[in-house]
Structure formats: C-alpha cells, structure tokens
Amino acid sequence: MVNASSSTASAERRERPRGDTAQPAMLGAANLNPFGDLHTLQHLSARLARSLRGVFEPLLRKEVRTWAEPLVVQRFADYRAERPDGLTAWLPLAMTPGVNNQEGQALAVFDGRFVLELLDLFFGGTGYVPHDLPSEFSPAAEALVARIGSMIAEPLTAAWEPLAKIAFEPTRVESNPALIANLDGDDPMVVTRFGIAAGSAKPVFVDLIYPVSALKPHTPSLTGKVLAKSAEPDPAWRNGLTRAAMTIRFPIRSVLAEPTISLARLMELQPGDVIPISFGPEVPVMVGGDRLGAGTVGTSNGRAAIKLNSIARIDEEDFR
C-alpha cells in the first residue's frame, strides 16, 4: 500500500496474493511488462488515490481513506479468473489520443455490491444491498457507474498530465467483460488497485487497468525517474549568481527642469538665445525609467552632485 502505514496496509490488503510488478522473463514466453519497475506509474497511482477521496466521499456521505495498492502486470484472462464470482461492473474508459492516434481504452472495474450500496445511498437510502445479487445491473445502476466513471476521469486525466496528455471518457457499462470490444484474454494489462475504507469498516477496492499496448507510446515517460521534490540549488552557484547580479550597472539621471515652448518659438531659436527654466528645492532622481527618489542639487568635492533627501520605491501595485 502506498498511502497508509505498514500496519494498516497489512490489515486492509485484499486476501489474494499480489504478484511482483516486474514479471520474470521465461525462455520462450512473451514479456508482459516492457516498462521495468513501473515506479513512475506507481507514483501516478498514489497521486490519483488522494484525489479519489473527493469522488467517493460525497457518494458514501462519510469521510474515507483512499490508497493505492502495488501494481501488477498480468494477462486479462488471469485477472478475470482471480476476481471473485458475482456481479461486476466493467466500464471502458476511452483514452485519447491512443496508439498511432487511434483511440485506446482503459477499464474501471467496480464490485457489484459496492455499486448497489452507492445506488441506494444516491436515492437517499442507508446503503442497503440485498443478500442475493441480481444477475445484471438495472439501468439506474449502469447510469450511476457511468457517472462515477465521469467523476474519476477528471482527476485521472490530471494525474496523467505530467507524463502525457491523455483524456479519459467513460463509455458503455458491461456486466460481462467478454462483450468489451478490442480486448482479448491474452492481452497483458497493468492493474492498478485503489482501496476505499471508512473508519474500521472493511475496505472495498476499485481497479483501473490499462492494456500494455495502450501505454507503449508513453514508454519514455513511464520508465523515467520520478522526482519527489525539486532539488535544492547548489550554494556555490547561488552565491555566484548573487554576486553577478550585484554587479549589474544601472544608469542614474536627474531631471532639473523640463521647460516647454511653442513650435513658433522653437523655430525662431538662434545661438545665444536663452531658455529660462525654474525648479523647486528638490529634483527627481531616476534609475532607468523609474523614480528612485528626490534630492537637492549641490556640490561634493568640487563636482556637481545631488544629495538624496528621500527614497521612493517602485510602486508595488504596478506588479499585482
């Protein structure tokens, strides 16, 4: 388990054993997992698990814990054989763009009892589930599963965004996986499992499974390293950058006066003419195009100078 303590994880794991993510290569057997250790996809599932609380808490009307189980790569027929008997909702999630710009699909898999519990809660009940489950879902139950798929699609797309621009869209709910198009029992699948639990109640699990063929175009992203957080900048580099920034030179100027004259007067000017100016006790001091402050004109060490009387910082409102 990714998002829970080790003691809680051992208590909430599904009873059936989970194989290793990286399948051992066998002579004469096809490699089911071309992606290696799949740490990147495991990290993605952990991010998605945190977002699933916002999906299921409104439906269950209670606070829940959500976590991601370790990944498994297995054939679809083996996955089906390991699932418990009974009603199950299989919801294809169209992935766009897919392989060679052809639409691929993932699968969201929901236990039938969990679907019927959510359906009863949705219509104001207490989450009642009959002991004997029906053989198929009602139209209302199928509509609810499609709605849950739409609610999951948004955080799922957001979780994938750092790796690939993939959009997910739910399609038709099936009770029989054999009716799902373009899916064969020998197809290798990456199984991601998410646990949902409220208080001390027994957890339920929702699976999102990806065909390996749909993920192959994203192999470079899936086999890359995961950075949990940005590395701290090197102190020597940061000090060097600070020193370099401190040596940047800025032009400083002072505007003593800005007289104005008419165009006619300007055209009549001759060498020796005088343009009168007037200025107050203080003159503005400029750095580039910004006002640094105001000062008094005078002399220093025999040279003309301006004594700064006030500093006016750049107005911060200009940067809001």
C-alpha positions in Angstrom: 0.0 0.0 0.0 1.2 3.4 -0.8 -0.7 5.9 1.3 -1.1 4.2 4.6 1.1 2.9 7.4 2.5 -0.6 7.2 0.3 -1.9 10.0 -2.9 -0.5 8.4 -1.7 -1.7 5.0 -1.3 -5.3 6.0 -4.8 -5.3 7.6 -6.5 -3.8 4.5 -4.9 -5.7 1.7 -7.1 -7.9 -0.4 -6.8 -11.6 0.6 -5.5 -12.9 -2.7 -1.7 -12.6 -3.1 -0.4 -9.9 -5.4 2.5 -10.8 -7.7 5.5 -8.6 -8.3 5.2 -5.7 -10.7 8.2 -6.8 -12.8 7.4 -10.2 -14.2 10.3 -12.6 -14.5 11.3 -13.4 -18.1 10.9 -17.0 -19.1 12.5 -18.7 -22.1 10.0 -18.8 -24.9 7.5 -16.7 -23.1 6.5 -13.1 -24.1 7.5 -10.4 -21.7 4.2 -9.0 -20.3 5.9 -5.9 -18.8 8.1 -3.9 -21.1 8.3 -0.9 -18.7 10.6 -2.3 -16.0 9.8 -1.4 -12.3 6.9 1.0 -13.1 7.9 3.3 -10.3 6.5 6.3 -12.3 3.1 4.7 -12.8 3.0 3.7 -9.1 3.7 7.3 -8.2 1.0 8.4 -10.5 -1.5 6.0 -8.8 -0.5 7.3 -5.4 -1.4 10.9 -6.6 -4.7 9.7 -8.0 -5.6 7.8 -4.8 -5.5 11.1 -2.9 -7.9 12.7 -5.4 -10.3 9.7 -5.2 -11.4 10.9 -1.8 -13.2 13.8 -3.4 -15.0 11.3 -5.7 -16.3 8.8 -3.2 -16.8 10.8 0.0 -19.9 12.7 -1.5 -21.3 9.4 -2.8 -20.7 7.5 0.5 -21.7 10.6 2.6 -18.8 9.9 5.0 -15.1 10.5 5.4 -13.0 7.8 3.8 -9.4 6.8 3.4 -8.0 6.0 0.0 -4.8 4.4 -1.0 -3.1 2.7 -4.0 -2.0 -0.9 -3.9 1.2 -2.1 -5.6 0.9 -2.6 -9.3 0.5 -5.9 -11.1 1.1 -6.8 -14.7 -0.9 -9.9 -15.9 -2.9 -11.3 -18.7 -6.5 -10.2 -18.8 -7.7 -13.8 -18.6 -5.7 -14.3 -15.4 -7.1 -11.1 -14.0 -10.7 -12.2 -14.7 -10.0 -15.6 -13.1 -8.8 -14.1 -9.9 -11.8 -11.8 -9.4 -14.5 -13.2 -7.1 -17.6 -14.6 -8.6 -20.6 -12.4 -8.8 -21.9 -9.2 -10.3 -19.2 -6.8 -11.5 -19.3 -3.5 -13.4 -16.8 -3.2 -16.3 -16.6 0.4 -17.5 -14.3 1.1 -20.5 -12.6 4.5 -20.4 -11.7 5.7 -23.8 -8.1 7.1 -23.9 -7.5 9.9 -26.4 -5.1 10.2 -28.2 -4.3 6.5 -28.3 -1.8 4.4 -30.3 -1.0 6.0 -33.6 -3.8 8.5 -32.9 -6.2 5.6 -32.6 -8.4 5.6 -29.6 -7.3 3.2 -26.9 -9.2 2.2 -23.7 -8.6 1.6 -20.0 -11.0 -0.2 -17.7 -12.6 0.8 -14.4 -13.8 -2.3 -12.5 -16.3 -2.0 -9.7 -17.6 -4.7 -7.4 -21.4 -5.2 -7.8 -22.2 -4.9 -4.1 -20.3 -1.6 -3.9 -22.3 -0.3 -6.9 -25.6 -1.3 -5.3 -24.6 0.3 -2.0 -23.8 3.6 -3.8 -27.1 3.4 -5.7 -29.1 3.0 -2.5 -27.2 5.9 -0.9 -27.7 8.0 -4.1 -31.5 7.7 -3.7 -31.5 8.6 0.0 -31.2 5.1 1.4 -28.8 3.7 4.0 -26.7 1.8 1.6 -28.8 -1.4 1.7 -27.5 -4.3 -0.5 -29.6 -7.4 -1.0 -28.0 -10.7 0.1 -28.6 -12.3 -3.3 -27.3 -10.0 -6.0 -29.2 -9.7 -9.3 -27.7 -11.2 -12.5 -27.3 -7.8 -14.1 -27.4 -4.1 -13.3 -30.5 -2.0 -13.6 -30.5 1.0 -16.0 -30.2 3.2 -12.9 -27.2 1.3 -11.6 -25.5 1.5 -15.1 -26.1 5.2 -15.2 -24.6 5.6 -11.7 -21.5 3.7 -12.8 -21.1 5.9 -15.9 -21.5 8.9 -13.6 -18.7 7.6 -11.3 -16.6 7.0 -14.3 -17.0 10.6 -15.4 -16.1 11.8 -11.9 -13.0 9.6 -11.9 -12.0 10.7 -15.4 -11.2 14.3 -14.4 -8.6 13.5 -11.6 -7.3 10.6 -13.7 -6.6 13.0 -16.6 -5.0 15.4 -14.1 -2.8 12.7 -12.6 -1.5 11.7 -16.1 -0.8 15.3 -17.2 2.8 15.4 -16.0 3.5 12.3 -18.1 1.2 12.5 -21.1 -1.8 14.5 -22.4 -4.3 11.7 -22.2 -8.1 12.3 -21.8 -10.3 9.6 -20.4 -14.0 9.3 -21.2 -16.4 6.6 -19.9 -18.4 4.6 -22.5 -20.9 1.7 -22.1 -21.0 -0.3 -18.8 -20.9 -4.1 -19.2 -21.6 -6.9 -16.8 -19.8 -9.4 -19.0 -16.2 -8.5 -19.9 -16.4 -10.8 -22.9 -18.6 -8.2 -24.5 -15.9 -5.4 -24.4 -14.6 -4.8 -27.9 -10.9 -4.9 -28.8 -10.0 -6.8 -25.6 -8.6 -10.4 -25.6 -7.9 -12.7 -22.8 -4.2 -12.9 -23.7 -3.7 -9.1 -23.7 -1.2 -8.1 -21.0 -2.7 -5.5 -18.6 -1.3 -3.2 -15.9 -3.6 -3.5 -12.9 -3.8 -0.5 -10.5 -5.9 -1.1 -7.4 -7.3 1.5 -5.1 -8.6 0.8 -1.6 -11.5 2.8 -0.1 -12.4 2.5 3.6 -14.4 4.4 6.2 -13.4 4.1 9.8 -12.8 0.5 10.9 -15.1 -0.9 8.1 -13.8 -3.5 5.7 -12.3 -1.7 2.7 -13.6 -2.0 -0.9 -11.4 -2.0 -3.9 -11.8 -0.3 -7.3 -9.4 -1.3 -10.1 -8.2 0.7 -13.0 -6.5 -1.4 -15.6 -4.5 -0.3 -18.6 -3.7 -2.5 -21.7 0.1 -2.6 -22.1 -0.5 -1.8 -25.8 -2.2 1.5 -24.9 0.8 2.5 -22.7 3.6 1.6 -25.0 3.6 5.0 -26.8 4.4 6.5 -23.4 7.3 4.2 -22.5 9.9 7.0 -22.2 7.7 8.8 -19.7 6.9 5.6 -17.7 10.5 4.5 -17.5 11.8 7.9 -16.4 12.9 8.7 -12.9 10.4 10.2 -10.5 11.5 13.4 -8.6 9.5 13.7 -5.4 10.5 17.4 -5.0 12.7 20.0 -6.6 16.4 19.7 -5.6 17.9 22.5 -3.5 20.1 24.9 -5.6 23.9 24.5 -5.2 25.1 27.1 -2.7 28.2 28.0 -4.7 26.0 28.5 -7.8 23.5 30.6 -5.9 26.3 32.8 -4.3 27.9 33.3 -7.7 24.6 34.3 -9.3 24.0 36.8 -6.4 27.5 38.3 -6.9 26.9 38.6 -10.6 23.5 40.2 -10.1 25.0 42.8 -7.7 27.5 44.0 -10.4 24.8 44.9 -12.9 25.1 48.6 -13.7 22.1 51.0 -13.9 22.1 54.5 -15.4 21.1 57.2 -12.8 19.9 60.6 -14.0 18.3 63.7 -12.6 15.9 65.9 -14.4 16.5 69.5 -13.3 13.7 71.0 -15.4 11.5 70.3 -18.4 10.6 73.6 -19.9 8.1 73.8 -22.8 8.0 76.3 -25.6 5.7 76.8 -28.7 6.7 75.5 -32.1 6.9 79.1 -33.4 9.4 80.0 -30.6 11.3 76.8 -31.3 11.6 77.7 -35.0 13.0 81.1 -34.1 15.8 80.0 -31.8 19.3 81.2 -32.6 22.7 80.6 -31.0 23.0 82.7 -27.9 19.2 82.7 -27.1 18.3 81.8 -23.5 15.6 79.4 -22.5 14.5 80.2 -18.9 14.0 77.3 -16.5 12.8 77.0 -13.0 12.8 74.2 -10.5 11.9 73.7 -6.9 14.2 72.9 -3.9 14.2 69.2 -4.8 14.7 67.4 -8.2 13.7 63.9 -9.1 16.4 61.2 -9.3 15.7 58.4 -11.8 17.1 54.9 -12.3 16.3 53.9 -15.8 12.7 54.8 -16.3 11.7 54.6 -12.6 11.8 57.2 -9.9 14.3 56.4 -7.2 13.6 59.5 -5.0 14.2 63.2 -4.7 17.3 65.3 -3.8 18.9 68.7 -3.6 21.4 70.0 -6.2 24.8 71.0 -4.8 28.5 70.2 -4.9 30.7 67.5 -3.5 34.5 67.5 -3.7 34.3 70.3 -6.2 31.9 68.5 -8.5 28.2 69.0 -9.1 26.2 66.4 -7.1 22.7 65.6 -5.8 22.0 64.9 -2.2 19.2 62.3 -1.8 16.6 63.6 0.6 14.1 60.8 0.2 13.8 57.3 -1.4 10.6 56.4 -3.3 10.4 52.7 -4.0 8.7 51.4 -7.2 5.0 51.2 -6.6 4.3 47.5 -5.8 0.7 47.9 -7.1 2.1 48.0 -10.6 3.1 44.4 -10.2 -0.1 43.0 -8.8 
